[in-house]
Amino acid sequence: DLFRAQLVKAGLSYTLPFRLKPPDGSNEYWIVGGSSNLRGLASIKEGFWIVDPVNGQGFAPPRSAPAGQDALFGDLPPAEPDTAPLLGLLRDRFGHDWFSVEDAMALTEHSRFLDGHLKQRTLVPAEKSEVIEVDRPQDARRFKEGKRIKMRFR
């Protein structure tokens, strides 16, 4: 947190931490990405999500099976991003007030999540499960910006 504060003081308005946990369980290390613009922050987030495709916040190497033992699950399918925290951020920010796709995009842009996590991975499932109510003009496609789409949490 102190290092992040120093980066902000130096003019890097946007910072994001990333945790590294060594395989031996010793001290954790942190990488802090910083940028003075949102495009730079987007690049930092993309790198973090490549390394940690589930949460975009850290890396711990997988524990290998002891010599002579096979792994229980073998090759697992690629992990999907966990966007439940993004839905929680939206709920915390907007509560039961109406908000637009553009409002949701702005919040996502300033979070650890990628733009691609918002619509298909967060808003579409939230609408299908009736977590959010959506007011969409007839000519509006799914969560397309600029179409006067409004939504709120139920």
C-alpha positions, 0 to 999 in steps of 0.5 A: 500500500505504501509503494502504491501511494508513492506511485500515485504521488509520482503521477501514476494515478492508476495502480494495481497490485499482483501477488506472487506466492513462491512454491515453497510457501515462503514470503509473498512478493507483490508486483504493482503495475502503475500508469498515468492513463486508463489505456496503460491500466488496461494493458497491466490488467491484461497481463495480470489476467493472462497469468491468473485467468480466474481472478487476475490478482495473483499467482501461486504455482501448482503443487506437483504430486509427490514422486511416483504419484499421479495427479488426481484430476490430470489435465483440467479444462482452462479456468474461467474468470470469476466475475462474481466480484465484478457484479458485487462492485456494481451492486455496491456502487449502484445499489437499487438505482438505475444505471447505464451500460456506460456507467457499468463500463466506467466502473469496470475500467477502474477495477481489476476486471477487463472490459470483456468481463462485463457484458457476456460474463457478468451482465448477461448471466445477471439478467438471465438469473433475474439479479438485474432488471433491464430496461432496453429500447426495442432497437437495442441489442444486448448491453450495447453502449449508446442505446439508452439501456438502463438496469438496476438490481432487484 
